Amino acid sequence: MKKNRMLISLIALMTMLAGCGLTKGEGGPGSLEPSRNVEFKEDDYVEIVDASNLMGMNLLSKVSGKSEGSNPFISPVSLYMALSMLYNGAEGATKDEISEVLGVKGIEAGNLNQANASLMSILASDSEEIELRIGNSIWLNDNYHYQEDFAANNRDYFNAEIEEIDISDNASAVKINKWVQEATNDKIKKMVEEPLDSNITAVLLNAVYFNGDWQHKFEVGATKESTFIGEGGKESTVQMMKLEERLSYLETDSFQAVSLPYGNGEMDMKLFLPRGGSSLEEFRETLNTENWKRWNEEFSGRQGKVLMPKFKMEYEIILNDAMKDLGMPSAFNGNAEFPYIVQEDAELAVTSIAQKTYLDINEEGTEAAAATSITVGESGDAEPPFAMKIERPFFLAITDIESGAILFMGEIKNLE
């Protein structure tokens, strides 16, 4: 709901880590258990979790300024894992730039893979009140052939499904979108358009699905209609939920914050509400991993009342410009170096990085989903896909291409 501007920060919703034990299994598509073919330490995730959070914070700062009228909602973990899979195919300056964006400058692909496998394992939860699924897949134009190490590393460490597709067949786009739908419990229905661009070499996908019941549920009968004062003072009518409970709470001169746990407390949602004289923009300027850690340590148990809107929303964004700004411009142009993805002598570049998210907050709990796509194709100064919604008066002309003659022209000012 674009009219509902959230006065909350949902950073790292998917990365509130529980102290789950490491379980190694056969793995498999969508599983959080890596393959038995790989080895990693239980705490390898420590190398990347702060970096993933910081990348998310930096990215939120980039996209918020371009999301006027909407609610920017991103998944750092989804983007981080998709970029980590891509990293296995990079070399030279492109590899250096991606590692810097990932916050692990100079890391070897093997170590990054181990850290991601460790993170997937630590995120595994056997609580009946929390469902968390992470899926990875890579779809290759069948005119190319994967390099063995690239395919094996992504299959073993990320449980990535490896598929070869006929780019010219519309059924391929349908198949990719079906995978996204299943991986996100039908919350994200379309990640790629039909037909697929003929220049696509590969599409790397990550999907995250989360469904958690509140440990302390909001009182269903207490939900009442109320007013939400959004950006610019715009008022909207919302269903306001109510919870009275002893919760982990923090307040400063700049904000109030509360932790709402899921299940048995393995995960939570932290809500930050800027003071009346402050703003989300000012809060965002203070959001970094150092403050995040300090704030988390300063929460303490306190009886209180929480009133928050009940709502659903969807968000989507092309991240090309944001990722260039964060430090990986060469991945998108003719200087890109991705020599380890396919066997063929092809000069590849990233043509698009996109993310779609879904969020549903109600009295019972929270359902959230994210899908990130990285599209790789023959290199060149690729531009992101455009979007043009004809929802205002417009001009049109019907022309003959060969002669240039205009057959019809007009201004469409009103439609019934």
C-alpha positions in Angstrom: 0.0 0.0 0.0 1.8 3.0 -1.3 -0.2 5.4 0.8 1.0 3.8 4.0 4.5 5.1 4.8 6.0 2.9 7.5 7.6 4.6 10.4 9.7 1.6 11.1 13.0 0.1 10.1 12.9 -3.6 9.3 16.6 -4.0 8.7 17.8 -7.6 8.7 14.4 -9.2 9.2 15.8 -12.3 7.7 19.1 -12.1 9.7 18.0 -12.2 13.3 20.1 -15.2 14.0 19.2 -17.9 16.5 21.9 -20.1 18.1 20.9 -23.1 16.1 23.2 -26.0 15.9 24.9 -27.1 12.7 23.3 -30.0 10.9 24.9 -31.4 7.8 22.8 -33.4 5.5 22.3 -34.3 1.9 21.0 -30.8 1.2 18.8 -30.3 -1.8 16.8 -27.6 -3.6 15.4 -25.1 -1.1 17.1 -26.9 1.9 19.1 -24.9 4.4 21.5 -27.9 4.8 24.4 -27.8 2.4 25.7 -30.8 0.6 27.9 -33.4 2.3 30.4 -32.6 -0.4 31.5 -29.4 1.3 33.2 -28.6 4.6 32.8 -25.4 6.7 33.0 -24.3 10.3 29.9 -23.7 12.4 30.9 -20.1 13.0 32.1 -19.2 9.4 29.0 -17.1 9.0 30.5 -14.5 11.4 32.7 -13.4 8.5 29.7 -12.2 6.5 26.8 -11.4 8.7 27.9 -7.9 9.7 28.9 -7.3 6.1 25.5 -8.4 4.8 23.7 -6.2 7.3 25.9 -3.2 6.4 25.3 -3.8 2.7 21.6 -3.7 3.4 21.8 -0.5 5.4 23.8 1.2 2.6 21.4 -0.1 0.0 18.4 1.1 1.9 19.9 4.6 2.0 20.4 4.5 -1.8 16.9 3.3 -2.6 14.9 5.3 -0.1 15.6 8.6 -1.9 14.3 7.0 -5.1 11.2 5.5 -3.5 9.0 8.5 -2.8 5.5 7.5 -2.2 6.3 3.9 -1.7 7.7 1.8 1.2 11.2 0.5 0.5 11.5 -3.0 1.9 14.5 -5.1 0.9 16.2 -8.4 1.8 19.9 -8.0 2.4 20.4 -11.8 2.8 18.7 -12.5 -0.6 20.9 -10.0 -2.4 24.0 -11.1 -0.6 23.6 -14.7 -1.5 22.8 -14.0 -5.1 25.9 -11.8 -5.4 28.0 -14.5 -3.7 26.9 -17.0 -6.3 27.9 -14.5 -9.0 31.2 -14.0 -7.3 32.2 -17.6 -8.2 32.3 -16.5 -11.8 34.2 -13.2 -11.4 37.9 -12.3 -11.8 40.1 -9.2 -11.8 38.7 -5.7 -11.0 35.1 -7.0 -11.2 35.8 -9.6 -8.5 37.5 -6.9 -6.4 34.5 -4.6 -6.7 32.0 -7.3 -5.9 34.0 -8.4 -2.8 34.1 -4.7 -1.6 30.4 -4.4 -2.0 30.0 -7.6 -0.1 32.2 -6.2 2.6 34.8 -8.9 2.5 37.4 -7.3 0.2 39.8 -9.8 -1.3 38.1 -12.9 0.1 38.6 -16.1 -1.9 35.4 -17.6 -3.4 35.9 -20.8 -1.4 35.9 -18.9 1.9 32.8 -16.9 0.9 31.0 -20.1 -0.1 31.8 -21.6 3.3 30.5 -18.5 5.1 27.3 -18.6 3.2 26.8 -22.4 3.8 27.4 -21.7 7.5 24.8 -18.9 7.5 22.3 -21.1 5.8 22.9 -23.8 8.5 22.6 -21.3 11.4 19.4 -19.9 10.0 17.8 -23.4 10.1 15.1 -23.5 12.8 13.1 -26.5 14.0 10.5 -24.3 15.7 6.9 -25.1 14.5 6.1 -21.4 14.8 8.7 -20.2 12.4 9.1 -21.3 8.8 12.2 -20.0 6.9 13.1 -21.2 3.4 16.0 -20.1 1.2 16.2 -21.2 -2.4 18.9 -20.6 -5.1 18.8 -21.5 -8.7 20.8 -20.7 -11.9 19.2 -20.8 -15.4 21.6 -21.1 -18.3 20.9 -20.4 -22.0 21.3 -23.8 -23.6 23.6 -22.3 -26.2 26.3 -22.2 -23.5 27.8 -24.7 -21.1 28.7 -24.1 -17.4 32.2 -24.3 -16.2 32.3 -27.3 -13.9 33.6 -25.5 -10.8 31.1 -22.7 -11.1 28.2 -25.1 -11.3 29.6 -27.5 -8.6 30.3 -24.7 -6.1 26.9 -23.1 -6.4 25.2 -26.5 -6.3 27.1 -27.8 -3.3 27.4 -24.6 -1.1 24.2 -22.9 -2.0 22.0 -25.9 -2.9 21.4 -24.1 -6.2 19.2 -25.8 -8.8 21.1 -25.8 -12.1 18.8 -25.7 -15.2 19.5 -25.3 -18.9 16.7 -23.5 -20.8 15.8 -22.5 -24.4 15.8 -18.7 -24.3 13.6 -18.5 -27.3 10.8 -20.6 -25.7 8.2 -18.7 -23.7 7.9 -21.8 -21.6 11.3 -21.0 -20.1 10.1 -17.8 -18.6 7.1 -19.6 -17.3 9.3 -22.2 -15.7 11.5 -19.6 -14.0 8.5 -17.7 -12.6 7.0 -21.0 -11.4 10.2 -21.7 -9.4 10.0 -18.2 -7.8 6.3 -18.7 -7.0 7.0 -22.0 -5.3 10.0 -20.7 -3.5 8.1 -17.8 -2.1 4.9 -19.6 -1.3 3.2 -17.9 -4.2 3.8 -14.4 -2.7 6.0 -13.3 -5.6 4.5 -14.4 -8.9 6.6 -13.0 -11.6 10.4 -12.3 -11.7 11.1 -12.4 -15.4 9.1 -11.2 -18.4 8.0 -13.3 -21.4 9.7 -13.7 -23.8 13.1 -13.8 -22.3 15.7 -11.4 -23.8 17.6 -13.3 -26.5 20.9 -11.9 -25.2 20.6 -13.5 -21.8 23.3 -16.0 -21.0 22.3 -16.9 -17.4 19.9 -15.8 -14.7 20.9 -16.3 -11.0 18.0 -16.4 -8.5 17.7 -16.3 -4.8 14.4 -16.6 -2.9 13.7 -16.1 0.8 10.4 -17.0 2.4 9.6 -16.3 6.1 6.4 -17.1 8.1 6.5 -16.5 11.8 3.9 -16.5 14.5 4.4 -13.8 17.2 5.4 -15.2 20.6 3.0 -12.7 22.0 0.0 -12.3 19.6 -1.8 -9.1 19.2 -5.4 -9.0 20.6 -7.6 -9.7 17.6 -10.7 -8.1 19.2 -8.7 -5.0 20.1 -7.8 -4.0 16.5 -9.5 -0.7 15.7 -9.6 1.8 12.9 -7.2 4.6 13.4 -5.2 7.3 11.5 -1.7 6.9 10.2 0.1 10.2 9.5 2.5 9.4 6.6 5.2 11.3 4.7 4.4 15.0 4.2 1.6 14.8 6.8 -0.7 12.8 4.6 -3.3 11.0 6.6 -4.7 7.5 5.9 -7.1 5.2 7.7 -5.5 1.9 8.9 -6.4 -1.0 11.2 -4.3 -0.5 14.3 -3.4 -3.6 16.3 -2.8 -3.6 20.1 -0.4 -5.6 22.2 0.2 -5.2 26.0 3.1 -7.3 27.2 6.5 -7.3 28.8 8.9 -6.8 25.8 12.5 -5.8 25.1 12.4 -2.1 24.7 14.8 0.8 24.0 14.3 4.5 23.9 16.7 7.4 23.2 16.4 11.1 22.5 15.9 10.2 18.8 13.6 7.1 18.8 11.6 4.4 20.5 12.3 0.8 19.7 10.7 -2.5 20.5 11.5 -6.2 19.8 8.6 -8.4 18.9 9.8 -12.1 19.1 8.6 -14.9 16.9 8.1 -18.5 18.0 10.3 -19.4 21.0 12.3 -16.2 20.5 14.7 -17.5 17.8 13.9 -14.5 15.6 12.2 -11.1 16.1 11.1 -8.0 14.4 12.6 -4.8 15.7 10.6 -1.6 15.2 12.2 1.8 15.4 9.9 4.9 15.6 11.7 8.2 15.3 10.6 10.9 17.8 8.1 13.5 16.7 10.8 16.1 16.1 13.0 13.6 14.1 12.5 11.7 10.9 13.3 8.4 9.1 15.9 10.2 7.1 17.7 11.3 10.3 17.4 7.8 11.7 18.8 6.3 8.5 21.9 8.6 8.8 22.7 6.9 12.2 22.1 3.4 10.9 25.4 1.5 10.8 26.6 -1.8 12.1 28.3 -0.2 15.1 25.1 1.5 16.3 23.1 -1.5 15.4 25.1 -3.7 17.7 25.1 -1.1 20.5 21.3 -0.6 20.2 20.7 -4.4 20.3 22.8 -4.6 23.5 20.8 -1.8 25.1 17.3 -3.3 24.8 15.9 -4.3 28.2 12.6 -6.0 29.4 9.8 -3.5 30.2 6.1 -3.7 30.4 4.3 -1.7 27.7 1.8 -1.3 25.0 2.4 -1.4 21.3 0.0 -0.1 18.7 0.9 -0.8 15.1 -0.8 -1.0 11.7 -2.0 -4.2 10.2 -1.1 -4.2 6.6 0.2 -5.9 3.4 2.5 -4.5 0.9 4.7 -5.4 -2.1 7.8 -3.6 -3.3 10.1 -4.0 -6.3 13.1 -2.2 -7.6 15.9 -2.5 -10.3 19.2 -2.2 -8.4 21.6 -1.5 -11.2 22.3 2.1 -10.3 22.4 1.4 -6.6 24.9 -1.4 -7.0 27.1 0.8 -9.2 27.0 3.6 -6.6 27.9 1.0 -3.9 31.1 0.2 -5.8 30.7 -2.4 -8.5 30.3 -0.5 -11.8 32.5 -2.6 -14.0 30.2 -5.6 -13.6 27.7 -3.9 -15.8 29.8 -2.7 -18.7 32.3 -3.9 -21.3 35.1 -4.1 -18.7 33.3 -6.8 -16.8 35.3 -9.9 -16.0 33.3 -13.1 -15.6 35.5 -15.8 -17.2 34.4 -18.6 -14.9 30.7 -18.9 -15.6 30.6 -20.6 -19.0 33.0 -22.7 -21.1 32.6 -20.6 -24.2 34.8 -17.6 -25.0 32.1 -15.1 -24.1 32.5 -11.6 -22.8 29.8 -11.4 -20.1 28.4 -8.6 -18.0 25.5 -8.1 -15.6 22.5 -6.7 -17.4 20.1 -6.4 -14.5 19.9 -6.9 -10.7 16.3 -6.8 -9.4 14.6 -7.5 -6.2 10.9 -8.0 -5.3 9.6 -8.3 -1.8 6.3 -9.0 0.0 5.3 -8.2 3.6 2.1 -9.1 5.6 1.9 -8.1 9.3 -1.2 -9.1 11.2 -2.3 -10.1 14.7 -1.0 -13.7 14.4 2.5 -12.9 13.0 4.4 -12.0 9.9 4.8 -13.4 6.4 7.6 -12.0 4.2 9.2 -13.0 1.0 11.9 -11.8 -1.3 13.3 -12.8 -4.7 16.5 -11.4 -6.2 17.5 -11.9 -9.8 20.9 -11.3 -11.4 20.8 -11.5 -15.2 24.0 -12.0 -17.1 24.5 -11.5 -20.8 26.9 -10.7 -23.6 28.8 -7.6 -22.4 28.2 -4.0 -23.5 27.1 -0.9 -21.7 23.8 -2.5 -20.6 21.0 -0.3 -19.4 18.3 -1.5 -16.9 14.8 -2.3 -18.2 12.5 0.7 -18.4 9.0 1.0 -17.1 6.3 3.2 -18.7 2.8 3.3 -17.3 0.4 5.2 -19.5 -1.8 6.7 -16.8 -1.8 10.4 -17.8 -2.8 12.3 -21.0 -0.5 11.3 -23.9 0.4 11.9 -27.5 0.3 9.2 -30.1 1.2 8.9 -33.8 0.8 6.0 -36.3 3.6 6.2 -38.8 4.9 4.4 -41.9 8.5 3.5 -41.0 10.0 3.3 -44.5 8.6 6.7 -45.7 8.3 8.4 -42.3 4.8 9.5 -43.2 2.5 10.1 -40.2 -0.8 8.4 -40.9 -2.5 9.4 -37.7 -1.6 11.6 -34.7 -3.5 12.8 -31.7 -3.6 13.7 -28.0 -5.4 11.3 -25.7 -6.6 13.5 -22.8 -9.5 11.5 -21.3 -10.6 7.8 -21.3 -13.9 6.3 -20.1 
